Amino acid sequence: YDPSMWVAVPGELTVLASTYAWTVSPNHRADGGTPTYPAAYADLANQPVNGYAAIYRRWGEDTIQLTVRRPAFSTYASTELWELKVVRHYHGCGVSHDNTRFQCCSTLDCDPASCTKANAGANWEEIMPDAVRWTLAVSLSLEYVGLYTVCFRESATHDWKALPGGDAARSRYLEVLKIAEDRTQPRGVFHNQVFSALAGANNTIKVRGTRLLTPSRSRITLTTSASCGDNTAFSFFPGAATAPAADTTAPAFDPLRSFPTGSTRATPVGPMATVKLAFNEAIQRGSGWLYFTGRATGGGGDAHTVAVAVDTAPMVIQGDAVVFSPYQGQFFGERWPTP
């Protein structure tokens, strides 16, 4: 389908005009251009315009009149045999009419494959020898906004065909437009959010939403299944954690898991070494100070004790350990003697 694969060939194709055409009332885009709006929906005047005949999915009366016409003496098929259906534009005319969205039946228990005089009853009207009007009750939720094809055949023995619109724009489709309320984000928790948590630690997860009620009636659950519909897979192993108690005990330094190992003693550190200080529990950056004592290798020189502000030092926290490089002023500046 790349444009470069196509070339123009000489000659022309003549396409005959359709004998039949449809119009819709009300048509909120009656002139084929800017939609005309009921007063309640005047704020939609800046929405994109496709040029098709259009109706709102809900506007108060919630009924439309679809009229099919033909030029006089163009065909001789009886109007009483005409059939009509409205389908989503991507389906084509091979599917049945959706009577739950565009109800043409005169009775509630009717579910026709198409709209005819027989099943429409009072919703079918021959307004002249070459025109029939169907009155359809429209019931469309937000997911059904979009384009629809008006399909027609002269009788049950003829093939279905997509009709063009008979309005000024020669609409190819009937378009169903959104209403003002459809442009408001639904109240509730956002779906398809992604979360992560640290194993072996208490975690706080923030679930985002919009216009949430307080207190909220929304709920979450955990599942081991790929689908939320499997109730047997709901799991809280090893159990839902309660809010942790206030931690008043400082983490204990673990010299055996630190590097250099046994860092409670004076241990030589190479000029490009990375120091790791391990503790007995997960740590996080906060306020406070770390104190280090060291001296240059090679003998001589006084020992220096340096206090480092934890909240600003260039260190990396890895779970229950902190990693940093003490040389070349990266951590302690000029206060720590370099080799």
C-alpha positions in Angstrom: 0.0 0.0 0.0 3.0 2.3 -0.2 2.2 5.3 -2.5 5.4 4.7 -4.5 3.9 1.3 -5.6 1.1 3.0 -7.5 1.2 4.6 -10.9 -1.4 6.4 -12.9 -2.7 4.7 -16.0 -4.4 6.4 -19.0 -8.1 6.5 -19.4 -11.1 7.1 -17.1 -13.7 5.1 -15.3 -17.3 6.2 -15.4 -19.2 5.5 -12.3 -23.0 5.8 -12.5 -24.8 7.8 -9.9 -26.6 5.8 -7.3 -30.3 5.6 -7.9 -31.2 5.7 -4.2 -29.9 8.1 -1.6 -30.7 8.7 2.1 -31.1 11.8 4.3 -31.4 12.0 8.1 -33.4 14.3 10.3 -32.3 15.8 12.6 -29.0 16.4 10.9 -26.6 18.3 13.2 -24.4 19.0 10.2 -27.1 19.9 7.8 -25.0 21.9 5.4 -22.2 19.3 5.2 -19.9 21.7 7.0 -20.0 23.1 10.5 -22.4 21.2 12.7 -25.5 22.9 14.0 -25.8 22.4 17.7 -28.7 22.3 20.2 -28.3 25.1 22.8 -27.3 22.5 25.4 -24.3 21.4 23.3 -23.1 24.7 22.0 -19.7 24.1 23.7 -18.9 21.5 21.1 -18.7 24.0 18.2 -14.9 23.5 17.9 -14.9 19.7 17.4 -13.3 18.3 14.2 -15.6 18.3 11.1 -15.6 15.3 8.7 -18.3 16.7 6.5 -20.7 13.7 7.0 -24.3 14.0 8.0 -24.2 13.6 11.8 -26.3 13.1 14.9 -25.5 13.2 18.6 -25.6 9.9 20.4 -28.0 11.6 22.7 -29.8 14.9 22.4 -33.2 14.8 24.1 -35.6 13.3 21.7 -33.3 10.4 20.8 -35.2 9.4 17.6 -34.1 10.0 14.0 -35.8 9.7 10.7 -34.0 8.1 7.9 -35.6 8.7 4.5 -34.6 6.8 1.3 -35.5 8.4 -2.0 -35.2 7.6 -5.7 -35.9 9.8 -8.8 -39.3 9.3 -10.2 -39.6 6.4 -12.7 -36.0 5.4 -12.1 -37.0 1.9 -10.9 -40.4 0.2 -10.5 -39.7 -1.8 -7.3 -42.5 -1.5 -4.8 -41.6 0.7 -1.8 -43.4 -1.8 0.5 -40.6 -4.3 -0.3 -37.7 -1.9 0.5 -35.4 -2.9 3.3 -32.9 -0.8 5.4 -30.2 -1.3 8.0 -27.6 0.7 9.8 -24.3 -0.9 10.5 -20.8 0.2 11.7 -18.9 1.4 8.7 -16.1 -1.2 9.1 -18.5 -4.2 9.0 -20.0 -3.5 5.6 -23.5 -4.5 4.6 -23.0 -8.2 5.2 -24.0 -8.0 8.8 -27.4 -7.6 10.4 -29.0 -4.4 11.5 -28.4 -3.6 15.1 -31.9 -3.1 16.4 -30.7 -2.4 20.0 -28.9 0.8 18.8 -31.2 1.9 16.0 -34.6 0.4 16.9 -37.0 0.3 14.0 -39.4 -2.3 15.3 -42.8 -1.3 16.6 -42.6 -4.0 19.3 -39.9 -4.5 22.0 -39.5 -8.3 21.3 -38.5 -7.7 17.7 -34.9 -8.3 16.6 -34.8 -8.0 12.9 -31.9 -8.5 10.5 -33.2 -5.4 8.6 -35.9 -2.8 8.8 -39.0 -3.4 6.7 -42.6 -2.3 6.5 -43.7 -5.5 8.2 -41.6 -5.2 11.3 -41.5 -1.4 11.6 -45.2 -0.9 11.7 -46.0 2.8 12.5 -42.2 3.5 12.2 -42.4 3.0 8.4 -44.1 5.7 6.3 -44.4 6.1 2.5 -44.2 9.9 2.3 -44.5 9.8 -1.6 -44.4 7.1 -4.2 -40.6 7.3 -4.4 -39.7 7.9 -0.8 -40.0 6.0 2.5 -39.2 7.3 5.9 -38.1 5.1 8.8 -38.3 6.4 12.4 -35.5 4.9 14.5 -35.1 5.1 18.3 -31.4 5.7 19.0 -29.7 4.2 22.1 -26.0 4.7 21.9 -23.4 4.6 24.6 -20.0 6.3 24.3 -18.3 3.2 22.7 -20.7 3.4 19.8 -19.7 6.9 18.7 -18.3 6.8 15.1 -19.3 6.2 11.5 -22.2 4.1 10.3 -23.1 2.9 6.8 -26.7 3.1 5.6 -27.5 -0.1 3.7 -30.4 -0.7 1.4 -32.0 -3.2 -1.0 -35.1 -3.1 -3.1 -36.5 -6.5 -1.9 -35.4 -9.7 -0.3 -34.3 -11.0 -3.7 -31.8 -8.1 -4.3 -28.3 -7.6 -2.9 -27.5 -5.2 -0.2 -25.7 -2.0 -1.2 -24.3 0.9 0.7 -26.2 4.1 -0.1 -24.7 7.6 -0.4 -26.3 10.5 1.5 -28.6 12.8 -0.3 -27.5 15.9 1.7 -25.4 18.7 0.3 -22.2 17.0 1.1 -23.2 13.6 -0.4 -22.3 12.0 2.9 -20.7 8.5 2.6 -21.5 7.7 6.3 -23.9 8.7 9.1 -21.7 10.0 11.9 -22.6 9.7 15.6 -21.0 12.5 17.6 -20.0 12.8 21.2 -22.0 15.0 23.6 -20.5 17.4 26.2 -20.5 14.9 29.0 -18.3 12.5 26.9 -15.4 14.9 27.2 -15.2 14.6 30.9 -12.9 12.0 32.4 -15.0 9.4 34.2 -14.8 9.4 37.9 -12.7 6.7 39.5 -9.3 4.9 39.6 -7.2 4.9 36.5 -6.8 1.4 34.9 -3.6 -0.2 33.6 -1.3 1.4 36.1 2.1 -0.3 36.8 3.6 -0.6 40.2 6.9 -1.9 41.6 7.9 -2.7 45.1 11.0 -3.8 47.1 10.9 -7.5 48.1 11.3 -8.1 51.8 10.3 -4.6 52.8 7.1 -2.7 53.6 6.0 -0.7 50.6 3.5 2.1 50.1 1.7 2.0 46.7 -0.1 5.1 45.4 -3.1 4.3 43.1 -4.0 7.3 41.0 -7.4 8.4 39.8 -9.6 11.4 39.1 -12.4 13.1 41.1 -12.3 10.3 43.7 -14.8 10.3 46.4 -13.7 10.6 50.1 -13.8 8.1 51.6 -13.3 6.1 48.5 -15.3 2.9 47.9 -12.7 1.6 45.4 -10.8 -1.6 46.3 -7.7 -3.3 45.0 -6.6 -6.9 45.3 -3.5 -9.0 44.4 -3.7 -12.0 42.1 -1.2 -14.6 40.9 -3.2 -14.9 37.6 -2.8 -13.0 34.4 -6.5 -12.2 34.6 -8.4 -10.4 37.3 -11.4 -12.5 36.7 -10.0 -15.6 38.3 -11.2 -15.4 41.9 -9.3 -18.5 42.9 -6.0 -16.8 42.1 -6.4 -13.9 44.5 -3.4 -14.0 46.9 -2.0 -11.9 49.7 0.9 -14.3 50.5 2.6 -13.9 52.9 -0.2 -11.6 54.1 -1.3 -8.0 53.9 1.0 -5.9 55.9 -0.2 -3.4 58.5 1.4 0.0 58.8 4.9 -0.4 60.3 5.6 0.7 63.8 7.9 3.7 64.3 11.5 2.6 63.8 13.6 4.0 66.7 16.6 1.6 66.4 19.4 2.7 64.1 20.7 0.1 61.6 23.7 -1.8 62.8 26.9 -1.8 60.8 27.9 -5.2 59.4 31.7 -5.3 58.8 31.8 -8.8 57.4 29.5 -7.9 54.5 31.3 -4.6 53.8 34.2 -3.8 51.5 37.0 -3.7 52.4 35.9 -6.5 54.7 36.2 -5.7 58.4 36.1 -2.0 57.9 35.9 -1.3 61.7 39.7 -1.5 61.5 42.2 0.6 59.5 42.3 -1.1 56.1 44.2 0.1 53.1 42.1 1.3 50.2 43.4 1.6 46.7 43.2 5.0 44.8 40.4 3.7 42.5 38.6 1.6 45.1 34.9 1.7 45.9 33.9 1.4 49.5 30.8 -0.5 50.5 29.3 -0.2 54.0 26.7 -2.8 54.8 24.0 -2.8 57.5 21.7 -5.3 59.1 18.5 -3.9 57.4 17.4 -1.8 54.5 18.5 1.8 54.7 17.4 5.0 53.0 18.9 8.5 52.6 17.9 10.9 55.4 19.4 13.5 57.5 22.4 12.9 59.7 26.1 12.4 59.5 28.6 9.6 58.8 32.0 9.8 60.5 35.1 8.4 58.9 38.7 8.3 60.1 41.6 7.7 57.7 45.1 8.7 56.8 47.2 8.6 53.6 49.0 5.2 53.0 52.8 5.0 53.1 53.2 5.9 56.7 53.3 9.1 58.5 50.8 11.9 58.6 48.0 12.5 61.0 44.7 10.8 61.0 41.7 12.8 59.8 38.1 12.4 61.0 35.6 13.7 58.5 31.8 14.2 59.1 29.7 13.8 55.9 26.2 15.0 55.5 24.1 12.0 54.5 21.4 14.0 52.6 23.9 15.6 50.2 26.9 13.2 49.9 27.5 11.6 46.4 26.7 8.0 47.6 24.5 5.2 46.1 22.2 3.3 48.4 21.7 -0.4 47.4 19.1 -1.9 49.7 20.9 -2.4 53.0 24.3 -1.0 51.8 25.8 2.4 50.8 28.5 2.6 48.1 30.9 5.5 47.5 34.4 6.4 46.4 36.5 8.3 49.0 39.4 9.5 46.7 40.2 12.5 44.6 37.8 14.8 46.4 34.7 13.0 45.1 33.4 12.3 48.5 35.3 14.3 51.1 36.8 17.1 49.0 40.3 18.1 50.0 39.8 17.3 53.6 40.7 13.6 53.0 44.4 13.2 52.0 44.9 11.6 48.6 47.7 9.1 47.9 
